[in-house]
């Protein structure tokens, strides 16, 4: 399992997460990712998506469940998530939520964090907060020392920005944790329903 998780790319995680919802073909996956504006998080191209699905199939994380043809359109292969694939996406999200050194991967993990149960998500966020707090303190203290030592302000602007971003994320994280702990956000894989908006997204992606 660890090897499968280590080999997963952000695109691979997004594909596996989609297949947790329902079986679908790559064309529908690409359309659905764009409808949901997940192209904010990563570049979505047809070639990359098909290549990713092929790699996931070779790794045993997805499997074919059928091939269909609609009118003059090319044949479309529909894929399903295997048990190994279901476990892999959860393990990847679990790992990346707690890490503070991979911001791009964290955005993907956060977008898919609803695949974790509430209590596990809260615990992972607490681990993340601890790491952010230490990193923020190091940046803050470094800025103070630099000022005391007369380091020119113009060479510290990147450090200042990172200190401000860390401070902002900690404050955002505290707010999110409070909402989760108060049960003010429906959470977890079972918290979703087939809402009208979700069904409309699926219908649009299938056309």
TORNULO-580611 format. One line per field, with one value per residue (C-alpha): residue in three letters; residue number from 1; x, y, z. Coordinates in steps of 0.25 Angstrom, whole numbers. Example, Ala and Ser with C-alpha at 12.3 -4.5 7.8 and 13.67 -1.06 7.14 Angstrom:
residues 2
residu [ALA_SER]
num [1_2]
u [49_55]
v [-18_-4]
w [31_29]
END
This chain:
residues 207
residu [UNK_UNK_UNK_UNK_UNK_UNK_UNK_UNK_UNK_UNK_UNK_UNK_UNK_UNK_UNK_UNK_UNK_UNK_UNK_UNK_UNK_UNK_UNK_UNK_UNK_UNK_UNK_UNK_UNK_UNK_UNK_UNK_UNK_UNK_UNK_UNK_UNK_UNK_UNK_UNK_UNK_UNK_UNK_UNK_UNK_UNK_UNK_UNK_UNK_UNK_UNK_UNK_UNK_UNK_UNK_UNK_UNK_UNK_UNK_UNK_UNK_UNK_UNK_UNK_UNK_UNK_UNK_UNK_UNK_UNK_UNK_UNK_UNK_UNK_UNK_UNK_UNK_UNK_UNK_UNK_UNK_UNK_UNK_UNK_UNK_UNK_UNK_UNK_UNK_UNK_UNK_UNK_UNK_UNK_UNK_UNK_UNK_UNK_UNK_UNK_UNK_UNK_UNK_UNK_UNK_UNK_UNK_UNK_UNK_UNK_UNK_UNK_UNK_UNK_UNK_UNK_UNK_UNK_UNK_UNK_UNK_UNK_UNK_UNK_UNK_UNK_UNK_UNK_UNK_UNK_UNK_UNK_UNK_UNK_UNK_UNK_UNK_UNK_UNK_UNK_UNK_UNK_UNK_UNK_UNK_UNK_UNK_UNK_UNK_UNK_UNK_UNK_UNK_UNK_UNK_UNK_UNK_UNK_UNK_UNK_UNK_UNK_UNK_UNK_UNK_UNK_UNK_UNK_UNK_UNK_UNK_UNK_UNK_UNK_UNK_UNK_UNK_UNK_UNK_UNK_UNK_UNK_UNK_UNK_UNK_UNK_UNK_UNK_UNK_UNK_UNK_UNK_UNK_UNK_UNK_UNK_UNK_UNK_UNK_UNK_UNK_UNK_UNK_UNK_UNK_UNK_UNK]
num [1_2_3_4_5_6_7_8_9_10_11_12_13_14_15_16_17_18_19_20_21_22_23_24_25_26_27_28_29_30_31_32_33_34_35_36_37_38_39_40_41_42_43_44_45_46_47_48_49_50_51_52_53_54_55_56_57_58_59_60_61_62_63_64_65_66_67_68_69_70_71_72_73_74_75_76_77_78_79_80_81_82_83_84_85_86_87_88_89_90_91_92_93_94_95_96_97_98_99_100_101_102_103_104_105_106_107_108_109_110_111_112_113_114_115_116_117_118_119_120_121_122_123_124_125_126_127_128_129_130_131_132_133_134_135_136_137_138_139_140_141_142_143_144_145_146_147_148_149_150_151_152_153_154_155_156_157_158_159_160_161_162_163_164_165_166_167_168_169_170_171_172_173_174_175_176_177_178_179_180_181_182_183_184_185_186_187_188_189_190_191_192_193_194_195_196_197_198_199_200_201_202_203_204_205_206_207]
u [0_11_18_4_2_16_14_1_1_-9_-16_-17_-23_-33_-37_-38_-47_-56_-58_-61_-74_-78_-72_-69_-61_-49_-56_-67_-56_-49_-63_-66_-53_-55_-70_-65_-54_-43_-34_-31_-23_-16_-15_-25_-22_-28_-15_-10_-24_-24_-9_-12_-24_-15_-5_-15_-21_-7_-5_-18_-25_-36_-42_-50_-65_-70_-69_-80_-82_-92_-95_-83_-75_-62_-63_-62_-57_-63_-55_-58_-50_-44_-42_-28_-31_-41_-31_-20_-27_-31_-16_-11_-20_-17_-2_-3_-12_-2_10_14_25_17_7_2_-1_-8_-18_-22_-23_-31_-41_-42_-42_-57_-53_-48_-56_-58_-50_-38_-38_-38_-26_-18_-21_-16_-3_-2_-5_6_16_11_12_27_30_23_31_44_41_36_48_57_52_54_68_71_65_74_86_83_80_74_59_59_65_55_42_41_42_32_22_24_22_10_4_7_0_-12_-13_-12_-23_-31_-28_-33_-46_-48_-45_-55_-66_-62_-62_-75_-81_-86_-81_-87_-74_-69_-72_-86_-90_-92_-106_-110_-113_-119_-106_-98_-107_-107_-92_-92_-102_-94_-81_-87_-92]
v [0_10_8_11_23_28_27_34_48_59_56_41_45_54_42_32_42_44_29_28_35_26_18_27_29_38_48_50_51_62_70_68_73_86_88_88_97_87_93_103_92_86_86_77_72_60_53_54_49_37_34_35_25_15_16_14_2_-4_-2_-9_3_4_-6_-6_-9_-7_0_7_15_27_30_34_37_28_16_20_11_12_10_6_8_-5_-7_-4_9_13_11_18_31_32_28_39_50_46_47_60_68_67_71_86_84_81_93_89_74_80_88_75_67_78_78_63_63_60_46_45_44_56_51_47_60_68_60_62_77_78_71_81_93_88_88_102_108_104_108_122_124_121_131_142_140_140_153_159_155_160_173_174_170_181_172_181_180_179_165_160_162_148_144_154_149_135_139_146_134_124_134_134_119_117_126_120_106_110_115_102_93_101_98_84_81_88_79_92_86_73_64_51_41_39_53_55_54_53_68_75_82_70_62_74_74_59_61_73_64_53_60]
w [0_4_-10_-17_-9_-11_-26_-27_-34_-30_-43_-39_-26_-32_-42_-30_-22_-34_-35_-20_-24_-36_-48_-60_-72_-74_-83_-71_-61_-69_-71_-56_-51_-60_-56_-41_-45_-40_-51_-40_-33_-45_-60_-66_-80_-87_-90_-76_-71_-80_-76_-61_-63_-70_-59_-48_-55_-56_-42_-39_-33_-44_-53_-65_-64_-78_-92_-99_-111_-113_-127_-135_-123_-120_-111_-96_-85_-72_-59_-45_-32_-26_-11_-13_-20_-9_2_-6_-8_7_11_2_7_21_19_12_21_33_25_24_14_1_-1_-15_-10_2_-6_-13_0_6_-6_-4_12_12_9_24_36_45_57_48_40_53_59_46_46_60_55_44_53_62_51_45_59_60_46_49_62_54_43_54_62_50_46_60_60_46_50_62_54_44_32_21_20_5_6_16_9_5_19_24_14_18_33_29_22_33_43_34_32_47_49_38_43_57_52_44_56_64_54_52_67_69_58_50_37_32_30_25_13_18_19_4_-2_-17_-17_-29_-31_-31_-40_-50_-50_-53_-64_-70_-70_-77_-89]
END
